[in-house]
Amino acid sequence: MPFAKGTRVYAAFQAFTDLMEPSRRMARGLLAMRDRLWPDADRNDWVRRFHALADSYALASVISTRPPFAIKAVPVGNQMVPVRESVALSLPFGDLLHFAKDGIDTPQPAMLVVAPLSGHYATLLRHTIEVLLRDHDVYVTDWRHAREVPLSDGAFGLEDYTDYIIAFLRHLGPQSHLFAVCQPCVPALAAVAVMAGERDPCQPRTMTLMGGPIDVREAPTVVNELAASHSLAWFEANLISRVPARYPGAGRRVYPGFMQLNAFMSMNLPRHLEQFRRFYQALADERHGDADKIRDFYIEYFSVLDLTAEFYLETIDQVFQRASLARGELVHRGKPVDCSTIRRTALLTVEGERDDICGVGQTAAAHLLCTSLRPHLKRHHLQPGVGHYGVFSGSKWETQIYPQVRNLVLAMS
């Protein structure tokens, strides 16, 4: 009974989630009725602490739906411009979202942001997108929760991911720009190489690769060492499960998002426990601004999606174990991926000095592969004082890294 065996981990998680849901629903209900049940709650220390505990309990749960981007307006020039979110192209495993801006007199260069498919939703790049929207017409890959995709829609592997990037770039048309963050740097570079080899008129004018594992042999991190410490068969036997019958994707083999979240949490569990203690204390002390910042972070952090088994295993194999692209061994649809065919797309690589997920040198390795690019079409930026997330989010992204991206796009538009 391979199906029953494959569903065991997912089924156990779902049973636990179902068991805990009534108590979480009760906690959320108490919070919603707080003012009606305890009108003087703010003046009662014990009541405040009780609600702080209920709020902490309600927050500590896996969320399986994408949070809203909630980008309503962005500054363009000296005015705030409203933003409309729409689906520009819909495919079975992901949508191409368009963040359209009204009232823009001068057309802005189209920018495709390729979000990671590594357990979290594209909303993880909310601040990245907000900053890019100031000067660009932004499109984002919005990958779908694999458990929601029926088996009838087929498989989705690393080659399919690359094909999706190509399809999205063709939808944007000529003169667009590409911006990839973390894990998708490899298929993004491969997509541009495939398009260049075919002399596709829609190959992007620029390609920005941010903290991505182009060559994991450079400055290996704990993440790289973990991938190398087990065989591919071990990953398949221990981390792959099947979607339970209650979901549209019933029977699909996946790497569950809750397992990825558990891996992330275990890497720094003391820090997360301390953050929840601070969240509880901030609520008990009525420091709602501090509590809201922690709440917003964990709503995003706990929102996870499943990856198809084929995409996850092929990424482990091709990117993290064999470094196939860097070795010149990556194949796409039966043909070798040759980055030397890239001649027109300017390349910018960005790395964080303190990145403990993608070590310094791993992304810059793209320059060694793009041998046909002339020197003025190659740029590299090493950002001091930032880790992995600081490369694409936070003040240094906004004030020091983003200008590098904007200037390259301006130069090539």
C-alpha positions as CSV (number, residue, x, y, z in Angstrom):
1,M,0.0,0.0,0.0
2,P,2.5,2.7,-1.1
3,F,-0.3,5.4,-1.1
4,A,-1.1,4.8,2.6
5,K,2.6,4.8,3.5
6,G,3.2,8.0,1.6
7,T,0.4,9.8,3.3
8,R,1.4,8.9,6.8
9,V,3.4,12.0,7.7
10,Y,1.0,14.4,6.1
11,A,-2.0,12.6,7.6
12,A,-0.4,12.7,11.1
13,F,0.2,16.4,10.8
14,Q,-3.3,17.0,9.5
15,A,-4.8,15.0,12.4
16,F,-2.8,17.1,14.9
17,T,-3.9,20.3,13.2
18,D,-7.5,19.2,13.3
19,L,-7.2,18.3,17.0
20,M,-5.8,21.7,17.9
21,E,-8.1,23.8,15.8
22,P,-11.1,23.9,18.2
23,S,-8.9,25.3,21.0
24,R,-7.3,27.8,18.6
25,R,-10.7,28.8,17.3
26,M,-11.8,29.4,20.9
27,A,-8.7,31.5,21.6
28,R,-9.4,33.6,18.5
29,G,-13.1,33.9,19.5
30,L,-12.1,35.2,23.0
31,L,-9.8,37.8,21.5
32,A,-12.6,38.9,19.1
33,M,-15.1,39.3,22.0
34,R,-12.6,40.8,24.4
35,D,-14.1,44.3,24.6
36,R,-17.6,42.9,25.0
37,L,-16.8,40.3,27.7
38,W,-14.2,42.4,29.6
39,P,-14.8,46.1,28.9
40,D,-12.3,47.1,31.6
41,A,-9.6,44.6,30.4
42,D,-6.9,47.2,30.0
43,R,-7.1,48.1,33.7
44,N,-6.9,44.4,34.9
45,D,-3.4,42.9,34.8
46,W,-4.6,39.3,35.0
47,V,-7.1,39.8,32.2
48,R,-4.4,41.4,30.0
49,R,-2.1,38.5,30.7
50,F,-4.8,35.9,29.9
51,H,-5.5,37.6,26.5
52,A,-1.8,37.9,25.8
53,L,-1.5,34.1,26.4
54,A,-4.5,33.4,24.1
55,D,-3.1,35.7,21.4
56,S,0.3,33.9,21.6
57,Y,-1.4,30.5,21.4
58,A,-3.5,31.6,18.4
59,L,-0.5,32.9,16.5
60,A,1.6,29.8,16.9
61,S,0.1,27.7,14.1
62,V,0.9,26.8,10.5
63,I,-0.9,29.0,8.0
64,S,-1.6,27.4,4.6
65,T,-3.0,30.4,2.7
66,R,-1.1,33.2,1.2
67,P,-1.1,36.4,3.2
68,P,-2.1,39.5,1.2
69,F,0.6,41.6,-0.4
70,A,-1.4,44.7,0.9
71,I,0.6,47.1,-1.3
72,K,-1.9,49.9,-1.7
73,A,0.3,52.8,-2.9
74,V,3.9,53.6,-3.5
75,P,5.9,56.8,-4.0
76,V,6.7,57.7,-7.6
77,G,8.5,60.9,-7.9
78,N,6.9,63.4,-5.6
79,Q,3.5,61.7,-5.3
80,M,1.9,58.6,-3.9
81,V,0.5,56.4,-6.7
82,P,-2.2,53.7,-6.1
83,V,-1.3,50.1,-6.9
84,R,-3.7,47.5,-8.3
85,E,-2.9,43.8,-8.1
86,S,-4.1,41.6,-10.9
87,V,-3.3,38.2,-12.5
88,A,-1.6,38.8,-15.9
89,L,-1.1,35.1,-16.7
90,S,-2.4,32.0,-14.9
91,L,-0.7,28.6,-15.2
92,P,-1.4,25.5,-13.1
93,F,1.5,25.8,-10.7
94,G,1.7,29.6,-10.5
95,D,0.4,33.0,-11.5
96,L,2.1,36.0,-13.0
97,L,0.9,38.8,-10.8
98,H,1.0,42.4,-12.0
99,F,1.2,45.4,-9.7
100,A,-0.2,48.0,-11.9
101,K,0.1,51.7,-11.1
102,D,-2.4,54.3,-12.2
103,G,-1.6,57.8,-13.1
104,I,2.0,57.2,-14.4
105,D,2.7,59.5,-17.3
106,T,6.0,57.9,-18.5
107,P,6.0,54.2,-19.0
108,Q,8.4,52.4,-16.6
109,P,10.6,49.4,-17.5
110,A,8.9,46.0,-17.0
111,M,10.5,43.9,-14.2
112,L,9.9,40.2,-13.6
113,V,10.6,39.3,-10.0
114,V,11.1,35.6,-9.6
115,A,10.2,34.6,-6.1
116,P,11.7,31.6,-4.3
117,L,9.8,28.3,-4.3
118,S,11.2,27.1,-1.0
119,G,8.3,26.8,1.4
120,H,7.2,30.4,1.8
121,Y,4.9,32.5,-0.4
122,A,6.0,35.3,-2.7
123,T,4.7,37.8,0.0
124,L,8.1,37.2,1.7
125,L,9.3,39.7,-0.9
126,R,6.8,42.4,0.0
127,H,9.3,45.0,0.8
128,T,11.4,44.1,-2.2
129,I,8.4,44.7,-4.5
130,E,7.4,47.9,-2.8
131,V,10.9,49.4,-3.4
132,L,11.1,48.1,-7.0
133,L,7.6,49.6,-7.8
134,R,9.0,53.2,-7.4
135,D,10.8,53.0,-10.8
136,H,9.5,49.8,-12.5
137,D,6.4,48.1,-13.8
138,V,6.6,45.0,-11.5
139,Y,5.4,41.5,-12.2
140,V,5.9,38.7,-9.6
141,T,5.8,34.9,-9.8
142,D,3.1,33.8,-7.3
143,W,3.8,30.0,-6.9
144,R,0.8,27.8,-5.9
145,H,0.5,25.5,-2.9
146,A,1.2,22.1,-4.5
147,R,-1.6,20.4,-2.5
148,E,-4.1,22.6,-4.3
149,V,-3.0,21.4,-7.8
150,P,-4.8,18.3,-9.0
151,L,-2.8,15.4,-10.3
152,S,-4.4,15.9,-13.7
153,D,-2.3,19.0,-14.1
154,G,0.8,16.9,-14.3
155,A,4.2,17.2,-12.8
156,F,6.3,20.3,-12.0
157,G,10.0,19.9,-11.8
158,L,13.1,22.1,-12.2
159,E,12.8,22.2,-16.0
160,D,9.1,23.2,-15.7
161,Y,10.1,26.0,-13.3
162,T,12.6,27.2,-16.0
163,D,9.8,27.0,-18.6
164,Y,7.5,29.1,-16.5
165,I,10.2,31.8,-16.2
166,I,10.5,31.8,-20.0
167,A,6.8,31.9,-20.5
168,F,6.5,34.9,-18.1
169,L,9.3,36.8,-19.9
170,R,7.6,36.2,-23.2
171,H,4.4,37.5,-21.8
172,L,6.2,40.7,-20.8
173,G,7.8,41.0,-24.3
174,P,11.0,42.5,-25.4
175,Q,12.9,45.0,-23.3
176,S,11.9,43.5,-19.9
177,H,14.2,42.9,-16.9
178,L,14.7,39.9,-14.6
179,F,15.2,40.0,-10.9
180,A,15.6,36.6,-9.0
181,V,16.0,36.1,-5.3
182,C,17.8,33.1,-3.7
183,Q,16.9,29.6,-4.9
184,P,15.5,30.7,-8.3
185,C,18.8,32.2,-9.4
186,V,19.8,28.9,-11.0
187,P,16.7,28.3,-13.1
188,A,16.5,32.1,-13.9
189,L,20.1,32.1,-15.3
190,A,19.3,28.8,-17.1
191,A,16.1,30.4,-18.6
192,V,18.1,33.4,-19.9
193,A,20.7,31.1,-21.4
194,V,18.0,29.0,-23.1
195,M,16.4,32.1,-24.6
196,A,19.8,33.5,-25.6
197,G,20.7,30.2,-27.3
198,E,17.4,30.4,-29.3
199,R,17.9,34.1,-30.0
200,D,14.5,34.8,-28.4
201,P,13.6,38.5,-28.8
202,C,12.1,38.4,-25.3
203,Q,15.4,37.7,-23.5
204,P,15.7,40.3,-20.7
205,R,17.8,43.4,-21.0
206,T,19.2,42.9,-17.5
207,M,19.3,40.0,-15.0
208,T,19.8,40.7,-11.3
209,L,20.7,37.6,-9.2
210,M,20.3,38.1,-5.4
211,G,21.9,35.7,-2.9
212,G,21.5,32.6,-5.1
213,P,23.3,29.2,-5.1
214,I,24.8,29.4,-8.6
215,D,27.8,27.4,-7.4
216,V,27.5,25.9,-3.9
217,R,31.1,24.7,-4.0
218,E,32.1,28.3,-3.1
219,A,32.0,29.0,0.7
220,P,29.6,26.1,1.6
221,T,27.2,26.9,4.4
222,V,25.3,24.8,6.8
223,V,22.5,24.5,4.3
224,N,24.9,23.2,1.6
225,E,26.5,20.8,4.1
226,L,23.1,19.4,5.0
227,A,22.2,18.8,1.4
228,A,25.6,17.1,0.8
229,S,25.4,14.9,4.0
230,H,22.6,12.7,2.8
231,S,21.9,10.8,-0.4
232,L,19.0,11.8,-2.7
233,A,17.3,8.5,-1.7
234,W,17.4,9.6,1.9
235,F,15.7,12.9,1.1
236,E,13.0,11.0,-0.9
237,A,12.5,8.4,1.8
238,N,12.3,10.8,4.8
239,L,11.0,14.1,3.5
240,I,8.5,13.3,0.7
241,S,4.9,12.7,1.5
242,R,1.6,12.4,-0.3
243,V,-1.3,15.0,-0.1
244,P,-4.3,13.6,1.9
245,A,-7.6,12.9,0.1
246,R,-9.3,16.1,1.5
247,Y,-7.3,18.4,-0.9
248,P,-7.6,19.0,-4.6
249,G,-4.0,17.6,-5.1
250,A,-4.8,14.4,-3.3
251,G,-2.2,11.8,-4.0
252,R,0.4,14.2,-5.3
253,R,3.9,13.6,-3.9
254,V,5.2,16.7,-2.1
255,Y,7.8,18.1,0.2
256,P,5.3,19.6,2.8
257,G,5.6,23.2,3.8
258,F,5.2,22.4,7.4
259,M,8.4,20.2,7.3
260,Q,10.4,23.1,5.8
261,L,9.0,25.4,8.5
262,N,10.1,22.9,11.1
263,A,13.6,22.9,9.6
264,F,13.8,26.7,9.6
265,M,12.5,26.9,13.2
266,S,15.0,24.2,14.5
267,M,17.9,26.2,13.1
268,N,17.3,29.0,15.6
269,L,14.7,27.7,18.1
270,P,15.9,29.7,21.1
271,R,15.5,33.0,19.2
272,H,11.9,32.1,18.2
273,L,11.0,31.1,21.7
274,E,12.4,34.4,22.9
275,Q,10.4,36.3,20.3
276,F,7.2,34.7,21.5
277,R,8.1,35.6,25.1
278,R,8.6,39.2,23.9
279,F,5.3,39.1,22.0
280,Y,3.4,37.9,25.1
281,Q,5.1,40.6,27.3
282,A,4.4,43.3,24.8
283,L,0.7,42.5,24.8
284,A,0.6,42.2,28.6
285,D,2.3,45.6,28.9
286,E,0.0,47.1,26.2
287,R,2.9,47.9,23.9
288,H,0.8,47.1,20.9
289,G,3.2,48.6,18.3
290,D,6.0,46.2,19.4
291,A,3.5,43.2,19.5
292,D,2.2,44.0,16.0
293,K,5.7,43.9,14.5
294,I,6.3,40.5,15.9
295,R,2.8,39.3,14.9
296,D,3.3,40.5,11.3
297,F,6.6,38.7,11.0
298,Y,5.2,35.4,12.2
299,I,2.1,35.5,10.2
300,E,4.4,35.7,7.2
301,Y,6.9,33.2,8.6
302,F,4.2,30.6,9.4
303,S,2.5,30.9,6.0
304,V,3.9,28.0,4.0
305,L,3.2,26.0,0.9
306,D,4.0,22.5,-0.3
307,L,6.5,21.9,-3.1
308,T,6.1,19.2,-5.6
309,A,8.4,16.2,-4.9
310,E,10.0,16.3,-8.3
311,F,10.9,20.0,-8.0
312,Y,12.3,19.6,-4.5
313,L,14.4,16.5,-5.3
314,E,15.7,17.8,-8.6
315,T,16.7,21.1,-6.8
316,I,18.6,19.1,-4.1
317,D,20.2,17.0,-6.8
318,Q,21.1,19.5,-9.5
319,V,21.7,22.6,-7.5
320,F,22.9,21.6,-4.0
321,Q,24.5,18.3,-4.6
322,R,25.9,18.3,-8.1
323,A,26.1,22.0,-8.9
324,S,25.2,21.1,-12.4
325,L,24.9,24.6,-13.9
326,A,28.3,25.6,-12.5
327,R,29.9,22.4,-13.8
328,G,28.4,22.9,-17.3
329,E,26.3,19.8,-16.9
330,L,22.8,21.2,-16.6
331,V,20.4,20.0,-19.3
332,H,17.1,21.6,-20.3
333,R,14.7,19.6,-22.5
334,G,17.5,17.4,-23.7
335,K,19.9,20.3,-24.6
336,P,22.9,21.5,-22.5
337,V,22.4,24.9,-20.8
338,D,25.3,27.1,-22.1
339,C,25.5,30.4,-20.3
340,S,28.2,31.6,-22.8
341,T,25.3,32.2,-25.3
342,I,24.2,35.2,-23.2
343,R,25.5,38.3,-24.9
344,R,22.8,40.9,-24.6
345,T,21.6,40.6,-21.0
346,A,23.5,42.7,-18.5
347,L,24.3,40.8,-15.3
348,L,24.2,42.1,-11.7
349,T,25.0,39.8,-8.8
350,V,24.4,40.8,-5.2
351,E,25.7,39.0,-2.1
352,G,25.5,39.7,1.7
353,E,28.7,39.7,3.7
354,R,27.0,37.8,6.5
355,D,24.8,35.5,4.5
356,D,24.7,32.1,6.2
357,I,22.4,30.5,3.7
358,C,24.2,31.4,0.4
359,G,27.9,32.0,1.0
360,V,29.9,34.8,-0.5
361,G,31.1,33.8,-3.9
362,Q,28.2,31.4,-4.7
363,T,26.2,34.0,-6.7
364,A,29.2,35.8,-8.1
365,A,30.1,32.5,-9.8
366,A,27.5,33.5,-12.5
367,H,30.1,35.9,-13.9
368,L,32.5,33.0,-14.6
369,L,29.8,31.2,-16.6
370,C,28.7,34.2,-18.7
371,T,31.9,34.3,-20.6
372,S,30.6,36.1,-23.7
373,L,29.4,39.2,-21.7
374,R,31.6,42.2,-22.3
375,P,33.0,43.8,-19.1
376,H,30.6,46.8,-19.1
377,L,27.7,44.3,-18.9
378,K,28.9,42.7,-15.7
379,R,28.5,44.1,-12.2
380,H,28.9,42.6,-8.7
381,H,27.9,44.1,-5.4
382,L,28.9,42.7,-2.0
383,Q,26.8,44.4,0.7
384,P,28.6,44.8,4.1
385,G,26.8,44.0,7.3
386,V,23.8,42.1,6.0
387,G,22.7,38.4,6.1
388,H,20.6,36.6,3.6
389,Y,17.3,38.5,4.2
390,G,19.1,41.8,4.4
391,V,20.1,41.4,0.7
392,F,16.5,42.0,-0.4
393,S,14.7,43.5,2.6
394,G,15.4,46.2,5.1
395,S,17.1,49.6,5.1
396,K,20.3,48.5,3.4
397,W,18.4,46.9,0.6
398,E,16.4,50.1,0.1
399,T,19.3,52.6,0.4
400,Q,22.4,50.8,-0.8
401,I,21.5,47.7,-2.9
402,Y,18.4,49.0,-4.8
403,P,20.3,51.9,-6.4
404,Q,22.6,49.4,-8.0
405,V,19.6,47.6,-9.5
406,R,17.9,50.8,-10.6
407,N,21.0,52.2,-12.2
408,L,21.7,49.1,-14.3
409,V,18.1,49.0,-15.5
410,L,18.3,52.7,-16.5
411,A,21.6,52.1,-18.3
412,M,20.1,49.2,-20.3
413,S,16.6,50.6,-21.0
